[in-house]
Amino acid sequence: MKTHAARFAAGLALFAAGAPFPVSAQFFYPPILIVPPPAAQNYGTPKPKPPADRPKPADSPTQARPGGHYEGRTWVPD
């Protein structure tokens, strides 16, 4: 009879010690991530002017395309 009581007491102690673990695992809060704020912008200083536009070179003559047509995505010469 003593062995049954000892086993019951040991089982009860293990159950009491292990019972809160599954419950506490359900309420695991995520870690808090601290994101630093963006760098300060200095609105008081003027921005430098962009470089002047360069004149465009003369257009090259367009090359004559050989005769043909598209069939879907494929170019089929005539």
C-alpha positions in Angstrom: 0.0 0.0 0.0 2.9 2.3 0.7 4.3 1.8 -2.8 0.9 2.9 -4.3 0.8 6.0 -2.1 4.4 6.9 -3.0 3.8 6.4 -6.7 0.6 8.4 -6.5 2.4 11.2 -4.6 5.3 11.2 -7.1 2.9 11.3 -10.0 0.9 14.1 -8.4 4.1 16.1 -7.8 5.3 15.7 -11.4 1.9 16.6 -12.7 1.7 19.7 -10.5 5.2 20.8 -11.5 4.7 20.2 -15.2 1.2 21.4 -15.7 1.9 25.1 -16.0 4.5 24.7 -18.8 2.1 24.0 -21.7 -0.2 26.8 -20.5 2.6 29.3 -20.3 3.9 28.3 -23.7 0.6 29.5 -25.2 1.1 33.0 -24.0 4.6 33.6 -25.1 4.8 37.3 -26.0 7.0 38.2 -29.0 10.3 40.1 -28.4 10.0 43.8 -28.7 12.0 45.2 -31.6 13.1 48.9 -31.2 13.4 50.6 -34.6 15.5 53.8 -34.5 13.8 56.9 -36.0 15.0 58.1 -39.4 17.9 60.5 -39.7 17.0 64.1 -39.2 16.6 66.2 -42.3 18.0 69.6 -42.4 15.4 71.7 -44.2 17.1 75.0 -43.4 20.0 74.5 -45.9 19.4 75.1 -49.6 19.8 72.1 -51.9 22.5 72.3 -54.6 21.2 73.0 -58.1 21.2 70.0 -60.5 23.7 70.2 -63.4 22.5 71.8 -66.6 21.1 69.6 -69.2 23.5 68.6 -72.0 22.4 69.1 -75.5 21.3 65.8 -77.1 23.4 64.5 -80.0 21.8 64.5 -83.5 19.6 61.6 -84.0 21.2 58.7 -85.9 19.4 57.6 -89.0 17.0 54.8 -88.4 17.9 51.5 -89.9 15.5 50.0 -92.3 14.0 46.9 -90.9 13.8 43.8 -93.2 10.3 42.9 -94.2 8.4 40.6 -91.9 5.7 40.4 -89.3 5.0 39.0 -85.8 3.2 35.9 -85.2 2.6 36.0 -81.5 6.0 36.8 -80.0 8.0 35.4 -82.9 9.3 37.6 -85.8 8.7 35.9 -89.1 10.6 37.3 -92.1 8.6 37.6 -95.3 
